[in-house]
Amino acid sequence: MKTFNPAKPDGENETLTIALPDSGTPTLGNTYQVPARCGIAVKMTAGQSIKITNPSGHQVCDFWAFYQHDLNEYLSMEHLRTSLGKIIPVPGDAIVSNMRRPLLTFLVDSSPGIHDTLIAACDHQRYQQLGCNDYHDNCTDNLRMALLAIGCQAPAIPSPFNLWMNVPVDASGNTSFEAPLCSAGDYVVFKAEYDVIIVLSACPQDITPVNGANCQPAPVDFMIFIDD
Amino acid sequence: MKTFNPAKPDGENETLTIALPDSGTPTLGNTYQVPARCGIAVKMTAGQSIKITNPSGHQVCDFWAFYQHDLNEYLSMEHLRTSLGKIIPVPGDAIVSNMRRPLLTFLVDSSPGIHDTLIAACDHQRYQQLGCNDYHDNCTDNLRMALLAIGCQAPAIPSPFNLWMNVPVDASGNTSFEAPLCSAGDYVVFKAEYDVIIVLSACPQDITPVNGANCQPAPVDFMIFIDD
């Protein structure tokens, strides 16, 4: 019987080999690229900020944050929706964990503000159901591998904060998967209120139009900095 | 530092002592009561059905299902919303797990069909934030205790399927916590497609009007049966 292991990927890609040095420690002010279809984990100290940029304008970035000193505490979209009283956060909002603590503050959004908190990260099973016979890169495995690459193990697969993912909910509660509404170069900024490990996955979805009508996954850039 | 342990309750109530015999094994056709503010776990074999009844008409029931042979597989609201293309399931829908397998099928709903898949189970931190100084019964601990009472440990706190919880989402994505819209005696029926452990918590929320305008938590009834 196949069992569910939150830490173990169902397959592999270069996410396993592109970790930042020193177990995910960034050089402040340096711009890093998450290659298309891959994931990277980066450690942030409380008070630092992360700027995440969408160079193509059509790429979704699955986004997670874990408390560095207890990986069992992580951003929780179901707790976030409760604390916000809405389904999509905006600048100024606290982004809370499953302990209802504000691990991050959402500081800036240069895009139209369309992100998603409702949809699971894509995974091996999703692509099998979409007709893939072979292994397909997926955000769940990118999360697992990005953590393994810095010596950590995913304690669970939290529901991701899907940056720029456009899943409107109509008055009847129906959802649809649409292309992102942002422009090339749009970015978001989050401040770490606690020491966290951020994981970014440049979503490899190339079957539904989540990453734009052309279904062409692209890279995502990020930078860690201190706002003086 | 307080860490997050998915298996360990932050406090206790009688959930620890009201387990069904033989590690949660029901007598088919027997009606059981989940006392107000408490939780119970019950084992179902594939092919059996569960009828969950709302005697008062104003009580929310937090609902989880775990695959008996691998508790790391459980109902996942974020995977469910993806598979359904909507935020609230209706009779006929498959209720899927984090492995995207239909652990249950939603068979019958005598109520107006207003349930919730967006909001986290209430927990110790939630009641502290709502102003409680002492321990307050909560659905997260009821889940933990209901599993402990049959000799199991929660591997995570999955986002619950909140039966009869009324959290409308408006066109701007804003949510609100409203009283249930069902009537006394309304019920839902789910069929187990695999061997599962169901956990029901009669939500102890008495500060917000989730359990009705009078904020009076009430019991929930259930019965396991085979539909011939």
Interface residues (C-beta under 8 A of the other chain):
Chain A: M1 K2 T3 F4 N5 P6 H69 D70 N72 E73 S76 M77 E78 H79 R81 T82 G85 K86 I87 I88 N98 M99 R100 R101 L118 I119 A120 D123 Q125 R126 Q129 A156 I157 S159 V169 A171 S172 G173 N174 T175 S176
Chain B: M1 K2 T3 F4 N5 P6 H69 D70 N72 E73 S76 M77 E78 H79 R81 T82 G85 K86 I87 I88 N98 M99 R100 R101 L118 I119 A120 D123 Q125 R126 Q129 A156 I157 S159 V169 A171 S172 G173 N174 T175 S176
